[in-house]
Amino acid sequence: MKLIVMKKGGEPGEIAINPERVTYVRTASGPFTDVYFGEQRVTVEGTFNQVVAKLTGAVEPHEPAPAIKSWLPVR
C-alpha cells in the first residue's frame, strides 16, 4: 500500500492518504483542496494542481513567478 502524507487543511497535523482509494478531488476555498473517498471528505493544504500532482506521483507544478514591473524607461 502506498500512502501520501499531506497537511490537513486549516488544522494542525498531517494525514496519510492511500491514492488508490481516492474517488475524486475538488478545489476548495482558499489554499485548500477537498479529497473524497466515496462519501468521506478530507480537506488538505495545497492548490488543486499541487494535490493532484502529489497523489499521482507527478512533478508538482510551480506557481508562475509574479510579473516584475520595471520603472526604467525602455529605449
N, C-alpha and C positions, 0 to 999 in steps of 0.2 A: 504494500500500500504506500502510495506517495502522498505526503502531507505538505501543504504550503502554509508557512507561518505568515500571518498578517496582523497589523494593528487593528484592534476593534474600533469602529468609528465612534468618536465622541466619548469614549470610556477608557479608563486605564486598562492596561493589559493587552495580551495578544491571544489570537486564536489560531488553530491549525485546521486547515480546510483540505478535504480529500477532493481534488478537482474532478475525479471521475463521478462524483455524486451530485455535482452542480447541475441544476436544470436550466437556469438562466441567470443573467446578470443585467442589472438595470442601474442607470445613473440616478443618484440621489441628490438632494440639495447640498450645496457647499462642496467641500473637497471629499465627499464620500460616495461610495458605490454600494448598492444592495446586491448580495449574493443569495440566490434561492436554492434550496434543496427541497423540491416539491412545494409544500405549503410553508415550510420553515424559511425565515429570512434572517440574514445576518448582515449588519452594516459594517463595512470596513473602510479604513482610510485609503484614499487614493482616487485618482480620476478613473473613469471607465476604462480608458485605454491602458493605464498602468495596471489595473487589476486584471483585465483580460490577458495582458501580456504575461503577468506573473502566473496566472492559472494555466496558461497554455505552454509555458516554458519559452516563450518568445522573448526577444530582446525588448526591454522597456523603452517605449518611445521617449525621446527627450522633448521637453516643452520648448517651443521656439523662443529664442532669445528676444527680449524686447527690442524694438527698433530704437536705434540711437540717433537723436537729432543733433545735427551739427549746427552751431550758431555761427560758424565761419562762412563767409560768402563763397560760393562756388565760382571758380574762374573759368 
